[in-house]
């Protein structure tokens, strides 16, 4: 069964450094998403992406964040200058975009980011 | 705005006994609702979803949920718990437009004892 994959599984970085989290969505999916979960808190939506542009973003997704689909398979989340509060589990998800409202989003296993 | 409240942060059951994980939602329109499960060190896996068809939804691994509009609830049940059901469960509502954000509840950690 096709899966969403994410790399790395864990990343440790110093405050102020740039990080890139990578995701490979399911191959025939058209919509891509990033969510994050700070330890002990809810899973929060960050951004959705379709047709090479952002379709929706949350208040969390400020100028420090960017997303890109650099080739036909990868979907990346970049944090330009990490802060301590960016430490979280980051989940990538994808969906077909064909089913209309309420379609299923398929999630990857997550990248645990720790900012020191 | 949509929101989800999971009424229990932790539920503990004995193997072979029923499971009930409670969820209430708030939505200004007819929502799509989901239950996802997260096993340790694994991604979020869809258990089941409701999208305005039958109000009783059957999912994987024997789980089911009933959409009750009058009570704004979408509780998850299973007749008989198995040790492998121990995990974190998230009740989720879709945002406006369907393609965009999912709104998660805080999660319920299910423990299953022998």
Boltz contact constraints between the chains, C-beta under 6 A:
constraints:
  - contact:
      token1: [A, 31]
      token2: [B, 99]
      max_distance: 6.0
  - contact:
      token1: [A, 42]
      token2: [B, 104]
      max_distance: 6.0
  - contact:
      token1: [A, 42]
      token2: [B, 106]
      max_distance: 6.0
  - contact:
      token1: [A, 43]
      token2: [B, 104]
      max_distance: 6.0
  - contact:
      token1: [A, 45]
      token2: [B, 101]
      max_distance: 6.0
  - contact:
      token1: [A, 48]
      token2: [B, 100]
      max_distance: 6.0
  - contact:
      token1: [A, 56]
      token2: [B, 100]
      max_distance: 6.0
  - contact:
      token1: [A, 101]
      token2: [B, 98]
      max_distance: 6.0
  - contact:
      token1: [A, 102]
      token2: [B, 32]
      max_distance: 6.0
  - contact:
      token1: [A, 102]
      token2: [B, 51]
      max_distance: 6.0
  - contact:
      token1: [A, 102]
      token2: [B, 94]
      max_distance: 6.0
  - contact:
      token1: [A, 102]
      token2: [B, 98]
      max_distance: 6.0
  - contact:
      token1: [A, 104]
      token2: [B, 46]
      max_distance: 6.0
  - contact:
      token1: [A, 107]
      token2: [B, 43]
      max_distance: 6.0
  - contact:
      token1: [A, 107]
      token2: [B, 44]
      max_distance: 6.0
  - contact:
      token1: [A, 108]
      token2: [B, 43]
      max_distance: 6.0
  - contact:
      token1: [A, 109]
      token2: [B, 42]
      max_distance: 6.0
  - contact:
      token1: [A, 109]
      token2: [B, 43]
      max_distance: 6.0
